[in-house]
């Protein structure tokens, strides 16, 4: 009977270790840039989200903090990736229904940060 309790504890420890390693892997989740189609860690990319403006129009917003709710699309913080995504209309494909890109275009025209952090 004592042996069975010990085996149960060992299984719980294994599950806890596996859950912790999964959480560590989630922090380093790999995403694809919709501009250049290259992959990078989520930490190295800037997130775009679909939102509805006050006028009811669906728009893409830049989510630098990566905390806004909803579906996200990812871009490298490189002006070439942003311009390529706008030119290829990749934002509209990644975030269906988006009709307004003014926030994305303004962010692309300004000097982007060297990193997404």
N, C-alpha and C positions, 0 to 999 in steps of 0.2 A: 504494500500500500504506500509506503514511504517513497519507494522508487517511482511510482506513478506520479506522485505529487512533484517530485524533482523533475521528471520529464516534462510535466506541464509548465513548470517555471522556465525550463530551458527553451521551450517553444515560445513563451511570452517574450523572453529576452531576444530570441532570433527575430521575432516580428517587430520588436521595438527598434532593433538595429537596422532592419530593412526599411522601416518607415523613415528613420532619420536619414538614411542614405538617399531615399527617394526625395526627401525635402531638400537635401543639398543639391541633387541633380536638377530640381525644379528652379533653383536660383540661377543655374547656368543653362536655362532652356535656350535652345537654338531656334532662331526665327529667320525667315527669308525676307530680304529687302525687296520691296515691290518695284524699286527703280532698276537696280543692276541685277537682281535675281540671285545675288550672292547670299550666303548664310553667315550669321554671326551670333554671338551670345546676345540674349535679350538686353543685357546691360549696356551693350555697345550701340544699340539702335534707338531711334526716336519713334514713338507710337502715335498713330493717327486713329481717331475714333469717329464714328458716325453719330451725329447729333441733330436735333431739330432746332432751328432758330426761332426767334420770337414771332417771325412772320409765317412760320409753319413750313419753311423750306428745309430740306434735308441738306446738311453741310458736313464737311470733314473738318475736324478740329485737331490741332496739335496738342498731344497729351505728353508734355515733357516729363511730368512726374510719374507717368504710367499708372495712374490710379483711377481714371475715369471709367465708369461702367460702360459696357457694350462691346461690340465686336471691334477688334483692332487690326490695323495694318502697320507694317514696320518699314522704316527707312534708315539707311545710314545717315549720320549727320554730315553728309558731304553734298555740297550744292549740285554736283553732277548727278547724283542719284535722285535728288528732288526734281530737277529739271527733266530728267529722263522719265520719271514717273508721271509727271504732268503731261509731257509730250506724248507718251504712250497711252495716256488715259488709264493708267493702272489703278489709280485711286478709286475710280468709279467701278472697276471690276472687283477690287478687293473689298470695297464697302458699297454693296449694291444700293442703289437709290440716291446716292449722293449727287447733287446737282450744283452745289456751290463749293468752290475751291479757294475762295479768297484768302482764308486764313493760311492755307497751305502755300499759296503763291507768295503771300507777304513773307512768310517764314523762309521760303526758298530764296527770295531776293535779298534778304538781310544776310549779314555775315553769320553763318551758322557756327555753333560752338564746335570745338574740336572733338568733344565727346558728348554723349547724350546725358551725362551726369551733371 
